[in-house]
């Protein structure tokens, strides 16, 4: 019997189940959905997999319908994107400050 993937819903804010083997056990489904989309070269829905600029700061990755990103994030229990990036960048700055300088 062939394995069939669940059909994609017409409403892009309600993703289909990610494919087995392409996600991590126990990972929240918005993260799984974004991880699969990123691997496939498609825009993310929830921006859970940020990009980083040359200074190492987290920035919003390519997302589907960016004008409604915060609405989608809040609906699934995630922080608005600006708050998420600010928290991530503050944590990264603390980690960089604690790291030893690179060896020359």
C-alpha positions in Angstrom: 0.0 0.0 0.0 1.5 3.4 -1.0 2.2 6.0 1.7 0.1 9.1 1.1 0.8 12.5 2.5 -2.1 14.4 3.9 -3.5 17.0 1.5 -2.4 20.6 2.0 -5.2 22.7 3.5 -6.4 25.7 1.4 -5.9 27.9 4.5 -2.1 28.3 4.7 -2.2 29.2 8.4 -3.2 25.6 9.1 -0.4 23.4 7.8 -0.6 19.8 7.0 1.4 17.3 9.1 5.1 17.5 8.3 6.6 14.4 6.6 8.0 11.6 8.9 11.7 11.7 9.1 12.0 15.4 8.3 11.2 16.7 11.8 12.5 16.2 15.3 10.6 14.2 17.9 8.7 16.4 20.3 9.3 19.5 18.2 6.3 22.0 18.1 4.5 21.8 14.8 5.1 25.4 13.7 8.8 24.8 14.1 8.5 21.5 12.2 6.5 23.2 9.4 9.1 26.0 9.1 12.0 23.5 9.2 10.5 21.5 6.3 9.6 24.7 4.3 13.2 26.0 4.8 14.7 22.7 3.6 12.5 22.8 0.6 13.5 26.4 -0.2 10.0 27.8 0.5 9.1 30.8 2.6 8.3 30.0 6.2 4.9 30.5 7.8 5.9 31.3 11.4 9.6 32.5 11.0 10.8 30.0 13.7 14.1 29.5 11.8 15.6 33.0 11.7 18.4 34.1 9.4 21.4 36.0 10.7 23.1 39.1 9.4 26.9 39.6 9.2 27.1 40.8 12.8 25.4 37.6 14.0 22.0 39.2 14.7 18.9 37.3 14.1 16.7 38.7 11.4 13.3 37.7 9.9 13.7 35.0 7.3 11.6 35.0 4.1 8.0 34.3 5.1 4.8 33.7 3.4 2.4 36.7 3.7 4.7 38.8 5.9 1.9 41.3 6.6 0.1 38.6 8.7 3.1 37.0 10.3 2.5 38.3 13.9 -1.2 37.2 13.7 -0.1 33.6 12.7 2.6 33.5 15.4 0.2 34.7 18.1 -2.5 32.2 17.1 -0.1 29.3 17.7 1.3 30.6 21.0 4.5 32.3 19.7 5.7 35.8 20.5 5.3 38.6 18.0 8.4 38.6 15.7 9.9 41.8 17.0 9.8 40.5 20.5 11.2 37.1 19.5 14.1 38.7 17.6 14.9 41.2 20.5 15.0 38.3 22.9 17.1 36.1 20.6 19.6 38.9 19.9 19.9 39.8 23.6 20.7 36.2 24.4 23.2 36.0 21.6 24.9 39.2 22.8 25.2 37.7 26.3 26.7 34.5 24.9 29.2 36.5 22.7 30.2 38.5 25.7 30.9 35.3 27.7 32.9 33.7 24.9 36.7 33.8 24.9 38.2 35.9 22.1 39.2 34.0 19.0 42.8 32.7 18.9 45.1 34.5 16.4 
